[in-house]
Amino acid sequence: MNFLLYQWKAYNYCDITEALQILGHTFSFTEKICKNDDDDPETEEYLVQLLSTGDYDALFSINYFTVLANACHRVSIPYISWNYDAPLISMYNESVFHPTNYIFTFDKANYWEFHAMGVPHIYHLPLAGNCRRMDEQISHAPQQGTAITEEISFIGNLYGRNEYDQLKRHLPDYLTGYFDAAIWAQVQVSGGNLLDTMLTPSILSQLEQYFQLEKAPGSFSDLGLIFSTTVLGFKAARTEREYYLSELSRKYPVSLYTNAPTPELPLVKNCGMADYQTTTPFLYRNSKINLNFTIPNIRTGIPLRVFDVLSAKGFLMTTYRPEIVEFFQPDKDLVIFEDARELLEKVEYYRNHEEVRQSIAEHGYQTVQERAGYPMRLTKILNEVFSLC
């Protein structure tokens, strides 16, 4: 089969294309970037013309785009999206009901939400890891032997630029205090999401005076969804990550690889961005402890970072999500912590027990290799789609 891949800055396109090649398929890229992911007639028309040639069996993208869904619907070609973000605001659109869509989402709660709406082709599919690529890239990394290069590492976004910090100055004291308390309460809850329930009808009614909701054509998103996800969710992620990193850095060397300055974390070594393809595999393998903090917007699913760390044979400590314990064995594949006290206790133990760390990292690597490879995931996707076409 021949696929058209809509390419943007998603991290794992290289793994998708490698898996398609392994499975014997061909593909081409289109890098036409939507001016607006939900409503861009120029890009939609461009894709319609491209897909009308008959050269492609399906259009594939990482994450769901309304413009892509509409283009495929117009020419009756399958549109396959595999989401690694959740929730995607673009999915709260009438286009999600097109029968030409085949949407695979890694978050089971997100799957059940759209299944309950009657979306015809919605599937739950966890993300994947590429152990072969990680091994190859590590083998070509700078020759630093097998020595540990970092004690404790986190590679990721701190959401320093978030809308809540800009909006806060315009809110009345009551709403500011209420949202600050909701965010801090969210940080204290491992594996749950309080933000939706905190946005009561009364609070939303008051919020409407200060937060303008702009909706794309065909959208059925609402103020509660947008504000809890793109405003409170990002701020809660920032607060949680800063809190845990600050607590750790008071006792241990902590290295942070991120895209912005962090003056609020004076004891954390900010190393700047790490290149996903060339640097992160080596860092994951050669850090004593890798950290994962899952943004509250992901209600149940396993984020890509978990698979990446384990497929690099790195030792991982992560916040809890229900699907992590469904797929992995805690303390055999990875280690879960639920609050700052438990994080500090477990860091102290594992940083001083190298054999245990290495055993867990090895077991996690084997689990990903045997159960979560990209060819395995792509086979499931393509079997599902083309058995129904």
SULBELGI-V251861 format. One record per helix or strand. SS is the DSSP state (H for helix, E for strand). FROM is the first residue (numbers start at 1). TO is the last residue. If there is no record, write none. Layout:
ss=SS from=FROM to=TO
ss=SS from=FROM to=TO
This chain:
ss=E from=2 to=6
ss=H from=13 to=22
ss=E from=26 to=30
ss=H from=41 to=51
ss=E from=58 to=62
ss=H from=66 to=75
ss=E from=78 to=83
ss=H from=89 to=91
ss=E from=93 to=93
ss=H from=94 to=97
ss=E from=101 to=105
ss=H from=108 to=117
ss=E from=122 to=124
ss=E from=129 to=129
ss=H from=131 to=139
ss=E from=150 to=155
ss=H from=163 to=170
ss=H from=173 to=188
ss=H from=195 to=198
ss=H from=201 to=207
ss=E from=219 to=219
ss=H from=223 to=249
ss=E from=254 to=257
ss=E from=269 to=270
ss=H from=280 to=285
ss=E from=287 to=292
ss=H from=304 to=311
ss=E from=316 to=319
ss=H from=322 to=327
ss=E from=330 to=330
ss=E from=334 to=337
ss=H from=340 to=350
ss=H from=354 to=371
ss=E from=373 to=373
ss=H from=374 to=388
